[in-house]
Amino acid sequence: MPELPEVETVRDGLARHVLGAVVESVEVRRDYSVRRHTGGPADFAAQLTGHTFTEAVRRGKYLWLALDGSDEALLGHLGMSGQLLVRTGAGIEELAPHLRVRLRLRGSDGQEQALDFVDQRTFGHLSVCELVPTPDGLPGGLGSQRPALPDAVAHIARDLLDPALAPGTPGRTALVDAVRRRRTGIKRALLDQSVVSGVGNIYADEALWRARTHYARPTSGLTRAQVSAVLDAAEEVMREALVQGGTSFDALYVNVNGASGYFDRSLNAYGQEGRPCPRCGTPIRREEFMNRSSFRCPVCQRAPRTAR
């Protein structure tokens, strides 16, 4: 599944390529891809046609394109395999396999464009949503100063790349306290989108390896400094991945130009079962966790007694 750095790479590409573009027409090729739009495919197309994209914004793994002259936005979630691809020139005639929705655009320079939503596994979705005020009065997400976000995203917490959660801010302090109040393991807290959004399995394992913390350590038993170290490590590893375009394990994870990231070459723990820990040389171990896998160094990340 694309994680926060992958989605941020897409958001940045949309900000550079489609802001100022007018939606001239919309073709929904698979109704299921707009299943969360209340009015159905025809209304989805009608709500977008004639509008200009003014902002490209992201919170966690959700991203949205604000529409001019309204309090609405095109909201997207990439799911397991979703891609948003910008086509120009001769590329407009190319119809990718698994193309689900196509938006025909007129760019701010007058050139024709297409914004394609491609989704092989069909877990992703698009919808037009109303923007509602943020509870804290701060910007809704990265890419906008507007204190608003789609109503469908109102339950999603801020993410670690959000300026409102930067180290030293009241938001970061409140997040540390919120994590410590949980009665769960630290990895479960990292994956809880109502606590902090955008951290998936890959970056959780990498952050915990960097912070030398076992995934089952109880959050209530961690000090503020220990929780801060885990959060700092998660932010650090995601920013490093962002520089490289995210983590790509196959051709599904691409930016708006179709280029893959390559941070997978820099992973220290995730997917490294049996390979030596880069820090101490002990073979990395894979363990079952929430119907998925966790990867850790058994020496650097010793299990708490309750997890042994």
TIKE-524469 format. One record per residue (C-alpha): residue number from 1; residue in three letters; x, y, z. Coordinates in nm, 3 decimals, padded with zeros to 5 digits, m for minus. Example, Ala and Ser with C-alpha at 12.3 -4.5 7.8 and 13.67 -1.06 7.14 Angstrom:
lumba nr->1 rest->ALA xx->01.230 yy->m00.450 zz->00.780
lumba nr->2 rest->SER xx->01.367 yy->m00.106 zz->00.714
! end
This chain:
lumba nr->1 rest->MET xx->00.000 yy->00.000 zz->00.000
lumba nr->2 rest->PRO xx->00.131 yy->00.350 zz->m00.079
lumba nr->3 rest->GLU xx->00.228 yy->00.521 zz->00.246
lumba nr->4 rest->LEU xx->00.260 yy->00.887 zz->00.338
lumba nr->5 rest->PRO xx->00.579 yy->00.967 zz->00.138
lumba nr->6 rest->GLU xx->00.428 yy->00.809 zz->m00.174
lumba nr->7 rest->VAL xx->00.107 yy->01.010 zz->m00.136
lumba nr->8 rest->GLU xx->00.300 yy->01.330 zz->m00.065
lumba nr->9 rest->THR xx->00.503 yy->01.272 zz->m00.382
lumba nr->10 rest->VAL xx->00.176 yy->01.250 zz->m00.575
lumba nr->11 rest->ARG xx->00.037 yy->01.562 zz->m00.404
lumba nr->12 rest->ASP xx->00.349 yy->01.759 zz->m00.491
lumba nr->13 rest->GLY xx->00.321 yy->01.647 zz->m00.852
lumba nr->14 rest->LEU xx->m00.043 yy->01.753 zz->m00.871
lumba nr->15 rest->ALA xx->00.047 yy->02.092 zz->m00.721
lumba nr->16 rest->ARG xx->00.304 yy->02.143 zz->m00.996
lumba nr->17 rest->HIS xx->00.104 yy->02.010 zz->m01.289
lumba nr->18 rest->VAL xx->m00.273 yy->02.064 zz->m01.250
lumba nr->19 rest->LEU xx->m00.330 yy->02.370 zz->m01.030
lumba nr->20 rest->GLY xx->m00.499 yy->02.635 zz->m01.238
lumba nr->21 rest->ALA xx->m00.638 yy->02.374 zz->m01.476
lumba nr->22 rest->VAL xx->m01.009 yy->02.371 zz->m01.563
lumba nr->23 rest->VAL xx->m01.203 yy->02.044 zz->m01.570
lumba nr->24 rest->GLU xx->m01.361 yy->02.024 zz->m01.916
lumba nr->25 rest->SER xx->m01.511 yy->01.676 zz->m01.893
lumba nr->26 rest->VAL xx->m01.517 yy->01.369 zz->m01.670
lumba nr->27 rest->GLU xx->m01.541 yy->01.004 zz->m01.777
lumba nr->28 rest->VAL xx->m01.612 yy->00.745 zz->m01.508
lumba nr->29 rest->ARG xx->m01.511 yy->00.411 zz->m01.656
lumba nr->30 rest->ARG xx->m01.578 yy->00.209 zz->m01.339
lumba nr->31 rest->ASP xx->m01.858 yy->00.318 zz->m01.107
lumba nr->32 rest->TYR xx->m01.702 yy->00.143 zz->m00.808
lumba nr->33 rest->SER xx->m01.413 yy->00.391 zz->m00.812
lumba nr->34 rest->VAL xx->m01.653 yy->00.674 zz->m00.717
lumba nr->35 rest->ARG xx->m01.858 yy->00.459 zz->m00.478
lumba nr->36 rest->ARG xx->m01.814 yy->00.706 zz->m00.193
lumba nr->37 rest->HIS xx->m01.957 yy->00.995 zz->m00.391
lumba nr->38 rest->THR xx->m02.312 yy->01.031 zz->m00.264
lumba nr->39 rest->GLY xx->m02.475 yy->01.130 zz->m00.593
lumba nr->40 rest->GLY xx->m02.325 yy->00.857 zz->m00.811
lumba nr->41 rest->PRO xx->m02.108 yy->00.882 zz->m01.126
lumba nr->42 rest->ALA xx->m02.321 yy->01.136 zz->m01.316
lumba nr->43 rest->ASP xx->m02.333 yy->01.374 zz->m01.021
lumba nr->44 rest->PHE xx->m01.959 yy->01.323 zz->m00.963
lumba nr->45 rest->ALA xx->m01.890 yy->01.442 zz->m01.318
lumba nr->46 rest->ALA xx->m02.134 yy->01.733 zz->m01.289
lumba nr->47 rest->GLN xx->m01.980 yy->01.854 zz->m00.962
lumba nr->48 rest->LEU xx->m01.635 yy->01.878 zz->m01.123
lumba nr->49 rest->THR xx->m01.702 yy->02.000 zz->m01.475
lumba nr->50 rest->GLY xx->m01.624 yy->02.369 zz->m01.524
lumba nr->51 rest->HIS xx->m01.429 yy->02.406 zz->m01.200
lumba nr->52 rest->THR xx->m01.062 yy->02.502 zz->m01.161
lumba nr->53 rest->PHE xx->m00.824 yy->02.324 zz->m00.926
lumba nr->54 rest->THR xx->m00.685 yy->02.580 zz->m00.681
lumba nr->55 rest->GLU xx->m00.498 yy->02.378 zz->m00.414
lumba nr->56 rest->ALA xx->m00.344 yy->02.033 zz->m00.380
lumba nr->57 rest->VAL xx->m00.362 yy->01.927 zz->m00.015
lumba nr->58 rest->ARG xx->m00.279 yy->01.616 zz->00.185
lumba nr->59 rest->ARG xx->m00.348 yy->01.483 zz->00.534
lumba nr->60 rest->GLY xx->m00.211 yy->01.139 zz->00.607
lumba nr->61 rest->LYS xx->m00.283 yy->00.921 zz->00.305
lumba nr->62 rest->TYR xx->m00.576 yy->01.134 zz->00.184
lumba nr->63 rest->LEU xx->m00.528 yy->01.408 zz->m00.074
lumba nr->64 rest->TRP xx->m00.765 yy->01.657 zz->m00.226
lumba nr->65 rest->LEU xx->m00.784 yy->01.921 zz->m00.497
lumba nr->66 rest->ALA xx->m00.983 yy->02.228 zz->m00.392
lumba nr->67 rest->LEU xx->m01.236 yy->02.364 zz->m00.643
lumba nr->68 rest->ASP xx->m01.269 yy->02.733 zz->m00.722
lumba nr->69 rest->GLY xx->m01.583 yy->02.918 zz->m00.621
lumba nr->70 rest->SER xx->m01.709 yy->02.646 zz->m00.388
lumba nr->71 rest->ASP xx->m01.656 yy->02.484 zz->m00.051
lumba nr->72 rest->GLU xx->m01.591 yy->02.148 zz->m00.214
lumba nr->73 rest->ALA xx->m01.290 yy->01.945 zz->m00.323
lumba nr->74 rest->LEU xx->m01.203 yy->01.638 zz->m00.525
lumba nr->75 rest->LEU xx->m01.095 yy->01.388 zz->m00.258
lumba nr->76 rest->GLY xx->m00.882 yy->01.084 zz->m00.336
lumba nr->77 rest->HIS xx->m00.742 yy->00.783 zz->m00.157
lumba nr->78 rest->LEU xx->m00.503 yy->00.557 zz->m00.348
lumba nr->79 rest->GLY xx->m00.596 yy->00.241 zz->m00.159
lumba nr->80 rest->MET xx->m00.364 yy->m00.052 zz->m00.236
lumba nr->81 rest->SER xx->m00.262 yy->00.030 zz->m00.590
lumba nr->82 rest->GLY xx->m00.412 yy->00.362 zz->m00.700
lumba nr->83 rest->GLN xx->m00.225 yy->00.606 zz->m00.922
lumba nr->84 rest->LEU xx->m00.303 yy->00.961 zz->m01.034
lumba nr->85 rest->LEU xx->m00.125 yy->01.019 zz->m01.363
lumba nr->86 rest->VAL xx->m00.106 yy->01.345 zz->m01.558
lumba nr->87 rest->ARG xx->m00.107 yy->01.304 zz->m01.936
lumba nr->88 rest->THR xx->m00.007 yy->01.574 zz->m02.183
lumba nr->89 rest->GLY xx->00.061 yy->01.593 zz->m02.555
lumba nr->90 rest->ALA xx->00.055 yy->01.260 zz->m02.735
lumba nr->91 rest->GLY xx->00.030 yy->01.085 zz->m02.398
lumba nr->92 rest->ILE xx->m00.334 yy->01.192 zz->m02.371
lumba nr->93 rest->GLU xx->m00.426 yy->00.927 zz->m02.627
lumba nr->94 rest->GLU xx->m00.271 yy->00.657 zz->m02.408
lumba nr->95 rest->LEU xx->m00.528 yy->00.464 zz->m02.206
lumba nr->96 rest->ALA xx->m00.354 yy->00.282 zz->m01.922
lumba nr->97 rest->PRO xx->m00.469 yy->m00.064 zz->m01.816
lumba nr->98 rest->HIS xx->m00.705 yy->m00.039 zz->m01.519
lumba nr->99 rest->LEU xx->m00.801 yy->00.321 zz->m01.602
lumba nr->100 rest->ARG xx->m01.102 yy->00.392 zz->m01.378
lumba nr->101 rest->VAL xx->m01.166 yy->00.768 zz->m01.409
lumba nr->102 rest->ARG xx->m01.037 yy->01.025 zz->m01.658
lumba nr->103 rest->LEU xx->m01.062 yy->01.402 zz->m01.616
lumba nr->104 rest->ARG xx->m01.001 yy->01.608 zz->m01.928
lumba nr->105 rest->LEU xx->m00.838 yy->01.937 zz->m01.828
lumba nr->106 rest->ARG xx->m00.741 yy->02.267 zz->m01.988
lumba nr->107 rest->GLY xx->m00.421 yy->02.383 zz->m01.825
lumba nr->108 rest->SER xx->m00.352 yy->02.740 zz->m01.717
lumba nr->109 rest->ASP xx->m00.131 yy->02.769 zz->m02.026
lumba nr->110 rest->GLY xx->m00.417 yy->02.662 zz->m02.251
lumba nr->111 rest->GLN xx->m00.277 yy->02.317 zz->m02.317
lumba nr->112 rest->GLU xx->m00.494 yy->02.007 zz->m02.301
lumba nr->113 rest->GLN xx->m00.426 yy->01.764 zz->m02.017
lumba nr->114 rest->ALA xx->m00.574 yy->01.447 zz->m01.874
lumba nr->115 rest->LEU xx->m00.573 yy->01.341 zz->m01.511
lumba nr->116 rest->ASP xx->m00.615 yy->00.964 zz->m01.493
lumba nr->117 rest->PHE xx->m00.709 yy->00.760 zz->m01.190
lumba nr->118 rest->VAL xx->m00.563 yy->00.413 zz->m01.246
lumba nr->119 rest->ASP xx->m00.631 yy->00.140 zz->m00.991
lumba nr->120 rest->GLN xx->m00.557 yy->m00.226 zz->m01.050
lumba nr->121 rest->ARG xx->m00.694 yy->m00.362 zz->m00.721
lumba nr->122 rest->THR xx->m00.987 yy->m00.114 zz->m00.700
lumba nr->123 rest->PHE xx->m00.952 yy->m00.034 zz->m00.327
lumba nr->124 rest->GLY xx->m00.890 yy->00.335 zz->m00.405
lumba nr->125 rest->HIS xx->m01.166 yy->00.587 zz->m00.458
lumba nr->126 rest->LEU xx->m01.250 yy->00.942 zz->m00.566
lumba nr->127 rest->SER xx->m01.536 yy->01.165 zz->m00.452
lumba nr->128 rest->VAL xx->m01.639 yy->01.529 zz->m00.436
lumba nr->129 rest->CYS xx->m01.672 yy->01.632 zz->m00.072
lumba nr->130 rest->GLU xx->m01.776 yy->01.939 zz->00.120
lumba nr->131 rest->LEU xx->m01.498 yy->02.123 zz->00.304
lumba nr->132 rest->VAL xx->m01.564 yy->02.178 zz->00.673
lumba nr->133 rest->PRO xx->m01.372 yy->02.385 zz->00.932
lumba nr->134 rest->THR xx->m01.083 yy->02.217 zz->01.114
lumba nr->135 rest->PRO xx->m01.155 yy->02.166 zz->01.485
lumba nr->136 rest->ASP xx->m00.835 yy->02.347 zz->01.590
lumba nr->137 rest->GLY xx->m00.862 yy->02.635 zz->01.342
lumba nr->138 rest->LEU xx->m00.530 yy->02.542 zz->01.181
lumba nr->139 rest->PRO xx->m00.474 yy->02.458 zz->00.812
lumba nr->140 rest->GLY xx->m00.639 yy->02.135 zz->00.706
lumba nr->141 rest->GLY xx->m00.329 yy->01.977 zz->00.563
lumba nr->142 rest->LEU xx->00.002 yy->02.020 zz->00.385
lumba nr->143 rest->GLY xx->m00.040 yy->02.234 zz->00.074
lumba nr->144 rest->SER xx->m00.294 yy->02.484 zz->00.205
lumba nr->145 rest->GLN xx->m00.327 yy->02.760 zz->00.463
lumba nr->146 rest->ARG xx->m00.705 yy->02.723 zz->00.465
lumba nr->147 rest->PRO xx->m00.848 yy->02.597 zz->00.798
lumba nr->148 rest->ALA xx->m01.071 yy->02.342 zz->00.627
lumba nr->149 rest->LEU xx->m01.070 yy->01.980 zz->00.518
lumba nr->150 rest->PRO xx->m01.313 yy->01.739 zz->00.350
lumba nr->151 rest->ASP xx->m01.585 yy->01.618 zz->00.585
lumba nr->152 rest->ALA xx->m01.490 yy->01.258 zz->00.503
lumba nr->153 rest->VAL xx->m01.141 yy->01.321 zz->00.646
lumba nr->154 rest->ALA xx->m01.248 yy->01.500 zz->00.965
lumba nr->155 rest->HIS xx->m01.180 yy->01.188 zz->01.175
lumba nr->156 rest->ILE xx->m00.821 yy->01.151 zz->01.045
lumba nr->157 rest->ALA xx->m00.548 yy->01.287 zz->01.271
lumba nr->158 rest->ARG xx->m00.267 yy->01.510 zz->01.147
lumba nr->159 rest->ASP xx->00.051 yy->01.348 zz->01.020
lumba nr->160 rest->LEU xx->00.416 yy->01.394 zz->01.112
lumba nr->161 rest->LEU xx->00.494 yy->01.606 zz->00.805
lumba nr->162 rest->ASP xx->00.222 yy->01.855 zz->00.900
lumba nr->163 rest->PRO xx->00.377 yy->02.184 zz->01.024
lumba nr->164 rest->ALA xx->00.124 yy->02.181 zz->01.310
lumba nr->165 rest->LEU xx->00.299 yy->01.870 zz->01.447
lumba nr->166 rest->ALA xx->00.657 yy->01.989 zz->01.403
lumba nr->167 rest->PRO xx->00.893 yy->01.914 zz->01.694
lumba nr->168 rest->GLY xx->00.863 yy->02.177 zz->01.965
lumba nr->169 rest->THR xx->00.508 yy->02.279 zz->01.872
lumba nr->170 rest->PRO xx->00.209 yy->02.244 zz->02.105
lumba nr->171 rest->GLY xx->00.070 yy->01.992 zz->01.857
lumba nr->172 rest->ARG xx->00.372 yy->01.764 zz->01.891
lumba nr->173 rest->THR xx->00.362 yy->01.787 zz->02.270
lumba nr->174 rest->ALA xx->m00.008 yy->01.697 zz->02.268
lumba nr->175 rest->LEU xx->00.064 yy->01.404 zz->02.036
lumba nr->176 rest->VAL xx->00.329 yy->01.265 zz->02.271
lumba nr->177 rest->ASP xx->00.082 yy->01.284 zz->02.559
lumba nr->178 rest->ALA xx->m00.192 yy->01.122 zz->02.347
lumba nr->179 rest->VAL xx->00.033 yy->00.829 zz->02.262
lumba nr->180 rest->ARG xx->00.126 yy->00.776 zz->02.628
lumba nr->181 rest->ARG xx->m00.243 yy->00.776 zz->02.726
lumba nr->182 rest->ARG xx->m00.315 yy->00.484 zz->02.497
lumba nr->183 rest->ARG xx->m00.338 yy->00.139 zz->02.649
lumba nr->184 rest->THR xx->m00.172 yy->m00.048 zz->02.366
lumba nr->185 rest->GLY xx->00.162 yy->m00.133 zz->02.209
lumba nr->186 rest->ILE xx->00.366 yy->00.143 zz->02.047
lumba nr->187 rest->LYS xx->00.334 yy->00.007 zz->01.693
lumba nr->188 rest->ARG xx->m00.044 yy->m00.019 zz->01.723
lumba nr->189 rest->ALA xx->m00.048 yy->00.345 zz->01.832
lumba nr->190 rest->LEU xx->00.165 yy->00.447 zz->01.532
lumba nr->191 rest->LEU xx->m00.077 yy->00.271 zz->01.296
lumba nr->192 rest->ASP xx->m00.388 yy->00.425 zz->01.457
lumba nr->193 rest->GLN xx->m00.501 yy->00.695 zz->01.213
lumba nr->194 rest->SER xx->m00.702 yy->00.868 zz->01.486
lumba nr->195 rest->VAL xx->m00.378 yy->00.925 zz->01.683
lumba nr->196 rest->VAL xx->m00.134 yy->01.015 zz->01.405
lumba nr->197 rest->SER xx->m00.202 yy->00.956 zz->01.037
lumba nr->198 rest->GLY xx->00.006 yy->00.833 zz->00.749
lumba nr->199 rest->VAL xx->00.238 yy->00.589 zz->00.926
lumba nr->200 rest->GLY xx->00.205 yy->00.244 zz->00.770
lumba nr->201 rest->ASN xx->00.372 yy->m00.088 zz->00.836
lumba nr->202 rest->ILE xx->00.696 yy->m00.012 zz->00.650
lumba nr->203 rest->TYR xx->00.777 yy->00.318 zz->00.816
lumba nr->204 rest->ALA xx->00.657 yy->00.202 zz->01.157
lumba nr->205 rest->ASP xx->00.910 yy->m00.083 zz->01.150
lumba nr->206 rest->GLU xx->01.184 yy->00.149 zz->01.028
lumba nr->207 rest->ALA xx->01.108 yy->00.409 zz->01.295
lumba nr->208 rest->LEU xx->01.103 yy->00.152 zz->01.574
lumba nr->209 rest->TRP xx->01.436 yy->00.008 zz->01.455
lumba nr->210 rest->ARG xx->01.593 yy->00.355 zz->01.459
lumba nr->211 rest->ALA xx->01.453 yy->00.425 zz->01.807
lumba nr->212 rest->ARG xx->01.565 yy->00.079 zz->01.932
lumba nr->213 rest->THR xx->01.210 yy->00.009 zz->02.048
lumba nr->214 rest->HIS xx->01.017 yy->m00.318 zz->02.033
lumba nr->215 rest->TYR xx->00.680 yy->m00.291 zz->01.860
lumba nr->216 rest->ALA xx->00.493 yy->m00.434 zz->02.162
lumba nr->217 rest->ARG xx->00.632 yy->m00.192 zz->02.422
lumba nr->218 rest->PRO xx->00.327 yy->m00.059 zz->02.613
lumba nr->219 rest->THR xx->00.273 yy->00.308 zz->02.535
lumba nr->220 rest->SER xx->00.173 yy->00.383 zz->02.893
lumba nr->221 rest->GLY xx->00.513 yy->00.263 zz->03.013
lumba nr->222 rest->LEU xx->00.716 yy->00.481 zz->02.777
lumba nr->223 rest->THR xx->00.857 yy->00.813 zz->02.892
lumba nr->224 rest->ARG xx->00.789 yy->01.132 zz->02.700
lumba nr->225 rest->ALA xx->01.148 yy->01.121 zz->02.575
lumba nr->226 rest->GLN xx->01.103 yy->00.765 zz->02.448
lumba nr->227 rest->VAL xx->00.779 yy->00.846 zz->02.267
lumba nr->228 rest->SER xx->00.940 yy->01.159 zz->02.120
lumba nr->229 rest->ALA xx->01.232 yy->00.949 zz->01.996
lumba nr->230 rest->VAL xx->00.994 yy->00.712 zz->01.813
lumba nr->231 rest->LEU xx->00.798 yy->01.000 zz->01.658
lumba nr->232 rest->ASP xx->01.119 yy->01.180 zz->01.558
lumba nr->233 rest->ALA xx->01.245 yy->00.860 zz->01.396
lumba nr->234 rest->ALA xx->00.919 yy->00.814 zz->01.206
lumba nr->235 rest->GLU xx->00.932 yy->01.169 zz->01.075
lumba nr->236 rest->GLU xx->01.300 yy->01.132 zz->00.986
lumba nr->237 rest->VAL xx->01.257 yy->00.810 zz->00.790
lumba nr->238 rest->MET xx->00.956 yy->00.944 zz->00.600
lumba nr->239 rest->ARG xx->01.137 yy->01.265 zz->00.506
lumba nr->240 rest->GLU xx->01.430 yy->01.060 zz->00.379
lumba nr->241 rest->ALA xx->01.191 yy->00.844 zz->00.177
lumba nr->242 rest->LEU xx->01.021 yy->01.155 zz->00.041
lumba nr->243 rest->VAL xx->01.349 yy->01.279 zz->m00.104
lumba nr->244 rest->GLN xx->01.372 yy->00.954 zz->m00.300
lumba nr->245 rest->GLY xx->01.009 yy->00.950 zz->m00.410
lumba nr->246 rest->GLY xx->00.881 yy->00.695 zz->m00.159
lumba nr->247 rest->THR xx->00.919 yy->00.321 zz->m00.128
lumba nr->248 rest->SER xx->00.854 yy->00.122 zz->m00.446
lumba nr->249 rest->PHE xx->00.844 yy->m00.256 zz->m00.447
lumba nr->250 rest->ASP xx->00.680 yy->m00.284 zz->m00.790
lumba nr->251 rest->ALA xx->00.562 yy->m00.072 zz->m01.081
lumba nr->252 rest->LEU xx->00.233 yy->00.017 zz->m00.910
lumba nr->253 rest->TYR xx->00.384 yy->00.285 zz->m00.686
lumba nr->254 rest->VAL xx->00.462 yy->00.582 zz->m00.911
lumba nr->255 rest->ASN xx->00.435 yy->00.958 zz->m00.909
lumba nr->256 rest->VAL xx->00.219 yy->01.162 zz->m01.149
lumba nr->257 rest->ASN xx->00.481 yy->01.121 zz->m01.422
lumba nr->258 rest->GLY xx->00.500 yy->00.746 zz->m01.381
lumba nr->259 rest->ALA xx->00.841 yy->00.737 zz->m01.209
lumba nr->260 rest->SER xx->00.896 yy->00.494 zz->m00.921
lumba nr->261 rest->GLY xx->01.062 yy->00.569 zz->m00.589
lumba nr->262 rest->TYR xx->01.352 yy->00.364 zz->m00.463
lumba nr->263 rest->PHE xx->01.373 yy->00.408 zz->m00.085
lumba nr->264 rest->ASP xx->01.329 yy->00.030 zz->m00.054
lumba nr->265 rest->ARG xx->01.706 yy->00.010 zz->m00.112
lumba nr->266 rest->SER xx->01.759 yy->00.200 zz->00.215
lumba nr->267 rest->LEU xx->01.542 yy->m00.011 zz->00.447
lumba nr->268 rest->ASN xx->01.714 yy->m00.133 zz->00.764
lumba nr->269 rest->ALA xx->01.446 yy->m00.360 zz->00.910
lumba nr->270 rest->TYR xx->01.132 yy->m00.398 zz->00.700
lumba nr->271 rest->GLY xx->01.158 yy->m00.694 zz->00.463
lumba nr->272 rest->GLN xx->01.511 yy->m00.773 zz->00.579
lumba nr->273 rest->GLU xx->01.442 yy->m01.109 zz->00.748
lumba nr->274 rest->GLY xx->01.762 yy->m01.305 zz->00.797
lumba nr->275 rest->ARG xx->01.990 yy->m01.021 zz->00.690
lumba nr->276 rest->PRO xx->02.234 yy->m00.872 zz->00.944
lumba nr->277 rest->CYS xx->02.115 yy->m00.573 zz->01.144
lumba nr->278 rest->PRO xx->02.309 yy->m00.272 zz->01.009
lumba nr->279 rest->ARG xx->02.381 yy->m00.170 zz->01.368
lumba nr->280 rest->CYS xx->02.487 yy->m00.490 zz->01.547
lumba nr->281 rest->GLY xx->02.496 yy->m00.765 zz->01.285
lumba nr->282 rest->THR xx->02.226 yy->m00.985 zz->01.443
lumba nr->283 rest->PRO xx->01.991 yy->m01.137 zz->01.183
lumba nr->284 rest->ILE xx->01.667 yy->m00.940 zz->01.146
lumba nr->285 rest->ARG xx->01.363 yy->m01.133 zz->01.263
lumba nr->286 rest->ARG xx->01.012 yy->m01.139 zz->01.113
lumba nr->287 rest->GLU xx->00.716 yy->m01.189 zz->01.348
lumba nr->288 rest->GLU xx->00.340 yy->m01.203 zz->01.299
lumba nr->289 rest->PHE xx->00.163 yy->m00.881 zz->01.391
lumba nr->290 rest->MET xx->m00.202 yy->m00.781 zz->01.331
lumba nr->291 rest->ASN xx->m00.239 yy->m01.019 zz->01.032
lumba nr->292 rest->ARG xx->00.078 yy->m00.876 zz->00.882
lumba nr->293 rest->SER xx->00.450 yy->m00.886 zz->00.962
lumba nr->294 rest->SER xx->00.682 yy->m00.693 zz->01.190
lumba nr->295 rest->PHE xx->01.055 yy->m00.688 zz->01.135
lumba nr->296 rest->ARG xx->01.298 yy->m00.612 zz->01.418
lumba nr->297 rest->CYS xx->01.646 yy->m00.675 zz->01.550
lumba nr->298 rest->PRO xx->01.617 yy->m00.908 zz->01.851
lumba nr->299 rest->VAL xx->01.921 yy->m00.745 zz->02.015
lumba nr->300 rest->CYS xx->01.862 yy->m00.376 zz->01.944
lumba nr->301 rest->GLN xx->01.485 yy->m00.405 zz->02.000
lumba nr->302 rest->ARG xx->01.448 yy->m00.640 zz->02.292
lumba nr->303 rest->ALA xx->01.099 yy->m00.768 zz->02.362
lumba nr->304 rest->PRO xx->00.926 yy->m00.653 zz->02.681
lumba nr->305 rest->ARG xx->00.856 yy->m00.935 zz->02.927
lumba nr->306 rest->THR xx->00.486 yy->m00.946 zz->02.836
lumba nr->307 rest->ALA xx->00.574 yy->m00.999 zz->02.468
lumba nr->308 rest->ARG xx->00.819 yy->m01.287 zz->02.522
! end
